[in-house]
Amino acid sequence: MEELDVLIIGSGPAGYVCAIRAAQLGLKVCCVEKSKLGGTCLNIGCIPSKSLLHASQIYDQARHYETMGISFSSVSFDLKKIMQAKDDSVKTLTGGVSFLFKKNKIIHKKGFAKIISSNEVEIVNNTNSEIVKSKNIIIATGSEPLIPTEVLVDEKNILSSTGNLGKVPNHLVVIGAGYIGLEMGSVWSRLGAKVTVIEYEDHILPNMDMEVSKNFQKILIKQGFDFKLSTSFNKVIKNNDKISVLIENKGQTLEIDCDKILVSMGRKPYTYGLNLENVGVGIDDKGFIQTNKSFQTSVNNIYAIGDCKKGPMLAHKASEEGIAVAELLSGQAGQVNYDTIPSVIYTFPEVASVGKTEEELKNSSIQYKVGKFPFTANAKATVMQETEGFVKILSDSQTDEVLGVHIIGADAGNLIVELVVAMEFGASAEDLARTCHAHPTLTESIKEAALNVDKRSIHI
Ligand SMILES: Cc1cc2nc3c(=O)[nH]c(=O)nc-3n(C[C@H](O)[C@H](O)[C@H](O)COP(=O)(O)OP(=O)(O)OC[C@H]3O[C@@H](n4cnc5c(N)ncnc54)[C@H](O)[C@@H]3O)c2cc1C
């Protein structure tokens, strides 16, 4: 094969998006994937989990429509079909990546990539091995679950976020109160499991605005979640088909019996077998590939994007980096604004945020104003009977620039987009307050929270 302009290792949202953008810009591109196209996001992460969340939410809501005057004689679910619907969505979307590769004339090589030198990659699969030359190499190899060495994940009874359950557990213990644990805990709780979440910190969702975290925890407790906070996980005890988890809280050891365990203690960069040390690509003490602002590693023409480099481990952040690096390689001014990367937790209600938390502003001694508006005072939320949660806007006390927004509520994941755009354009709370929002919509709560920054909300 003649020398490539770009060889990308990994076809997750970082790698495949980068490949498409680079091909659009006229570069000769090859993407190497050792497993299935689409990476963690499409095959085991974002898409499968959202399919299960959506199905379980429909089931849960259907049982609670009486207050709207709608009742069903019986509501049931078929877990096999729920899983099939999930697999169908994954198949459609991964097929979409394959179609886009063909459309953009991207060479897709199946196999494991190992970097041999700054412009050579060896690709090995079941049938052959070849060395491919490229002017630039982009590492987009993603991440893998962080599992303590003493826990033996079998993906049957003790699962990582990669595993699947074929049956609703009676009692699921989730280790780690991050977004993956809470999303998957929600799925199984809605389908009938008792869910206990163990968390080392004294609050759920470390890094989340504390007020949001505390409110969200109360909502989840009402939904049936049991939380053991400030609690460390010691070990899993397996006795024939019975399992239990040994935990420690304030010096006291407790044993919790359960039938399934989900270990969701975070993720770590995946760079196995890339040969980074011999090529001279530096990693930090947590294993993330070190890059400069242009995504260049310590080797000039080797770049890293997505979960394998530092930053929020999110699909949209990975894709933004993929686009930016492709544009930089074509002489354009590709960049990512890390201050406006939204994060969404797809539970019910959803939790969404962008920018700084109140704690971060305090720690950086930035003077700020707070505007809040509850969904109980929003007309659309009232007719939907989905009034839990609020919008919270943090703006600079001097300039009024929006510095952070945090939302708990129905459709928070879509609502946050308005704030991301506003922050991208450097909007003030006053700008949001002066923007006409359609009535009746949930978005009116954003305008009201912006008005509340100067204590002039209309509906509270
Ligand atoms: C359960 C779960 C739910 C999630 N939900 C969300 C969500 O709702 N929203 C969100 O934004 N993010 C979510 N994420 C995170 C998201 O999946 C990741 O941030 C995203 O996939 C990172 O993209 P990436 O391209 O960097 O890596 P990945 O998607 O991990 O892709 C890396 C690819 O590289 C391949 N690869 C690795 N090494 C080699 C090699 N040597 N040779 C060839 N190929 C190689 C791998 O096989 C893989 O396909 C979720 C994650 C999980 C686990």
The ligand as an ORCA input file, in Angstrom:
! r2SCAN-3c Opt
* xyz 0 1
  C     -21.468      1.742     30.021
  C     -20.926      3.001     29.398
  C     -21.797      4.027     29.084
  C     -21.322      5.197     28.495
  N     -22.213      6.190     28.201
  C     -21.772      7.326     27.641
  C     -22.686      8.348     27.283
  O     -23.893      8.225     27.464
  N     -22.197      9.478     26.725
  C     -20.864      9.648     26.498
  O     -20.478     10.705     25.993
  N     -19.965      8.698     26.828
  C     -20.390      7.542     27.377
  N     -19.498      6.554     27.681
  C     -18.062      6.807     27.431
  C     -17.722      6.609     25.949
  O     -18.092      5.312     25.554
  C     -16.245      6.849     25.714
  O     -15.898      8.113     26.217
  C     -15.918      6.798     24.235
  O     -16.248      5.553     23.687
  C     -14.425      7.079     24.003
  O     -14.180      7.019     22.642
  P     -12.741      6.617     22.079
  O     -12.890      6.640     20.591
  O     -11.704      7.413     22.710
  O     -12.506      5.111     22.563
  P     -13.336      3.779     22.377
  O     -14.740      4.031     22.067
  O     -13.021      2.948     23.562
  O     -12.710      3.107     21.073
  C     -11.390      2.656     21.043
  C     -11.277      1.576     19.965
  O      -9.895      1.288     19.757
  C      -9.746     -0.102     19.502
  N      -8.354     -0.458     19.780
  C      -7.703     -0.353     20.966
  N      -6.404     -0.738     20.823
  C      -6.252     -1.103     19.534
  C      -5.144     -1.597     18.773
  N      -3.911     -1.722     19.318
  N      -5.335     -1.893     17.473
  C      -6.562     -1.721     16.896
  N      -7.640     -1.260     17.557
  C      -7.485     -0.940     18.859
  C     -10.757     -0.721     20.466
  O     -11.110     -2.031     20.051
  C     -11.926      0.256     20.365
  O     -12.842     -0.147     19.381
  C     -19.936      5.343     28.230
  C     -19.047      4.313     28.537
  C     -19.534      3.145     29.107
  C     -18.568      2.032     29.410
*
